[in-house]
Amino acid sequence: MRWRRMLVAVCALLLAACAVPHQRDDAKPDKIAAREAEVADVLRGYREVRNSAAELLDSKPLSTVETGALLAIDTGSFEVSQRLAQTQELETGRVEVTDMATPRFSKYPLWFYAVVRDRALGVNRVQIFERTSSADPWLLTSSPQALADTSLPEVRRRKGAAVRVAADDATGMSMSAQAVAESYAAALAEPAAGASADIADDSFIQQMRSTAATNAGLEGVDFSQTWEAERVRYALRTADGGALVFVTFLRQDTDTVPDGLKITWPEGSPQQAFLSGGIEDSGQLNYYHQVLIHLPGGNGKPRALGQYGGVVSGDGGASSIR
Amino acid sequence: MRTTSGWAVSALGVLLALLGAAVMVFLGPDSRVTTGPHPIETDDIAVVVAPGAIRWADLQVDVLVEVPVRKPVFIGIGNAVDVQDFVGKTGRLEVTGFRHPWDLTMREVDGEPNLPGAPTALDWWIDSAAGLGGASISTQLPDETVSIAVLSVGSSNLAGLEVTLAYGVKGGFTKGLALLLLGVELAWLGFLRWRRRPERATVDGYVDEDAVEEEVVYVFVDEDGVEHEVGEDELSKFEIVDEEGKP
């Protein structure tokens, strides 16, 4: 009898391991942007290229792993380092990912979110990698930095995928992600604008207003500053019903100098690297700022949690870099 | 009750055995059904299965594509989002429906005469292969919407394309055999249970199929200690000194 019992057990085990073919009810095409292993590979690859560029003090390799405003910011940063004979920081520690969220998509472009801790700088890099088409590589498009002790809101997930928010969707929030971007730009450009009442007076706004006030304080110089928000492409639903919004702003600082005066910047400053000859008539410095904004659920005001930015080009100076 | 359960177990065993035998006969010793090679008339550079045409999951699929004169050819299976984006702007023959054993519904889609990149350089294929004159893939369909793409590599096209398709269950023949043996064993156990049924005992016309028949034996022990069986009608002649089963 023992052999018969073993036979039954073997048969049952064989059948238990059987994946029974079945027809799927839902044939709608969709996919999660990237699996965890793929995210790890992308982050590792980015780190390698970034370190290579830093060692060479050459931004060209970055174009294989970055794009858009972020590439412009980093290229500007490398140009400043080259002109001022400075070095770029190398990241030698292991890639420490504290959170990642991969949304589900029915078509390209695909993107995912990862929070990478930089212990040396004491910041969390909140990064968005995007793949614009199936034949393109993953490129880093946004990388605002938040202080390590800044609490980032939890991203809402459904069926293992992060939930996205459309740029014009204001469901459950005081305004849509695109409206946040535009209100923020309006508040930065004009502190007295009505939009200032709709957003929190956070440290980023205070810092930008303080810088603008300093620049405008030059005697005899006509200073003007404009802010423009790009179209919001990345927004994730947070567990509180709000949204985590990635906004890129173009900031343009224009100085008009009367005859006989000249503006110069301190040695070693990014402005000096881009307008090394100073401004004698009129000059403009262009900046990109990538800002991470939390728009709380309900009627809460949006607040910036982190930012990354810098000079990307200068125009109109005695020797300018575009 | 015992008879009913015995029949039920036997019937279940027979059904399982028949199912196992059917699986073995349908799939054969190689655990798959093969059809082809089938010619596909096209001079495009891509033949793609549209999203929704493949609705199965966990099915083992082997596809062999062959082209004449050792032309380079590529075959890959990937998530439909990836495949459709890759071939979306390319002129192609699209397979919109498939019925067993080989009945294809197809349509021509206009587009550019080239692909946006080399398919061999992409990392999102679930399974893929490239070769001169032929290439094949063998994969288990995942639980997601997938597309299969046959692509021409280089400057040639897919004229003369032939496709051989095999589908089945990995280890299906062995699993069918296991099902057959399990069914036979169950049928046998059910039969044994049914055969060992007790004789029907009736009390006041009530039939108790689960009643256990008890046989009472009367024994007479002589002076030498030897036991002799006696009938119930002879009991009055003896003195009862021990009665088993009585407390």
Boltz contact constraints between the chains, C-beta under 6 A:
constraints:
  - contact:
      token1: [A, 8]
      token2: [B, 185]
      max_distance: 6.0
  - contact:
      token1: [A, 11]
      token2: [B, 178]
      max_distance: 6.0
  - contact:
      token1: [A, 11]
      token2: [B, 181]
      max_distance: 6.0
  - contact:
      token1: [A, 11]
      token2: [B, 182]
      max_distance: 6.0
  - contact:
      token1: [A, 14]
      token2: [B, 175]
      max_distance: 6.0
  - contact:
      token1: [A, 14]
      token2: [B, 178]
      max_distance: 6.0
  - contact:
      token1: [A, 15]
      token2: [B, 178]
      max_distance: 6.0
  - contact:
      token1: [A, 18]
      token2: [B, 175]
      max_distance: 6.0
  - contact:
      token1: [A, 19]
      token2: [B, 58]
      max_distance: 6.0
  - contact:
      token1: [A, 21]
      token2: [B, 56]
      max_distance: 6.0
  - contact:
      token1: [A, 21]
      token2: [B, 58]
      max_distance: 6.0
  - contact:
      token1: [A, 21]
      token2: [B, 59]
      max_distance: 6.0
  - contact:
      token1: [A, 22]
      token2: [B, 57]
      max_distance: 6.0
  - contact:
      token1: [A, 23]
      token2: [B, 55]
      max_distance: 6.0
  - contact:
      token1: [A, 23]
      token2: [B, 56]
      max_distance: 6.0
  - contact:
      token1: [A, 24]
      token2: [B, 55]
      max_distance: 6.0
  - contact:
      token1: [A, 24]
      token2: [B, 57]
      max_distance: 6.0
  - contact:
      token1: [A, 27]
      token2: [B, 52]
      max_distance: 6.0
  - contact:
      token1: [A, 27]
      token2: [B, 55]
      max_distance: 6.0
  - contact:
      token1: [A, 27]
      token2: [B, 145]
      max_distance: 6.0
  - contact:
      token1: [A, 29]
      token2: [B, 51]
      max_distance: 6.0
  - contact:
      token1: [A, 29]
      token2: [B, 80]
      max_distance: 6.0
  - contact:
      token1: [A, 29]
      token2: [B, 81]
      max_distance: 6.0
  - contact:
      token1: [A, 29]
      token2: [B, 145]
      max_distance: 6.0
  - contact:
      token1: [A, 31]
      token2: [B, 79]
      max_distance: 6.0
  - contact:
      token1: [A, 31]
      token2: [B, 81]
      max_distance: 6.0
  - contact:
      token1: [A, 108]
      token2: [B, 85]
      max_distance: 6.0
  - contact:
      token1: [A, 133]
      token2: [B, 85]
      max_distance: 6.0
  - contact:
      token1: [A, 134]
      token2: [B, 82]
      max_distance: 6.0
  - contact:
      token1: [A, 134]
      token2: [B, 85]
      max_distance: 6.0
  - contact:
      token1: [A, 134]
      token2: [B, 86]
      max_distance: 6.0
  - contact:
      token1: [A, 135]
      token2: [B, 116]
      max_distance: 6.0
  - contact:
      token1: [A, 135]
      token2: [B, 117]
      max_distance: 6.0
